[in-house]
Every structure is written in C-alpha cells, then in structure tokens.
Amino acid sequence: MQKIASFMLIGASALALSGCFGQTSEVDQSYLCTYSTDAQAERCKDGQLAWFKPEQWNNEQLPLSVAAAYCDFNHEVMYNKAGVICVFTNKRMNLVK
C-alpha cells in the first residue's frame, strides 16, 4: 500500500512539473516594433516584441482593443497610459478592419 501511495505521489509530481518544461519560444529582445496606428502595425512581424505607442490616450478601452487585436496571449502583456508592450501576432489582423 505504501508503494502505491509513493508511486502516485511521484506520478502527480511529475505531471505537475511537466508544464514547467514545455515549449519555450524565445522572443528576440534586440528589436522592438513600434506603432501608433493600425497601418503601422501591419509592418510588425508575427513573434516580434511590439510597443503600441499612442499619440493620444483618449479611451480607457484602447489598451484592451490593441491587446485583443495584436498581442499573443501566450506571452505577457504589459500596458499603462504610455501604451501596450507585448509579443505581436498577426493572426487576428483581419478582425481589426
């Protein structure tokens, strides 16, 4: 009985830790695609680090709109009144227009 409990504990631990060793996609830290408009965002490439830098901050929903359109949610998304920084994705670009 003790062997079964030990085996189950080891199995549960291995399963819990398996997420820590999954795929890691390295983001190129040497380049930052900066944009203020949708037209400028089209120059950014999928997987690049990107900074949405608005000319004016008029709307509290703006960072959410930008993140929804251009951010890869498999990576961290940072935002404040200075803009949005995230890993760019072009998978939802057709939804912006």
Helices and strands as residue ranges (DSSP letters): H 2-17, G 18-21, E 33-35, H 38-41, E 49-52, H 62-70, E 78-80, E 83-87, G 93-95
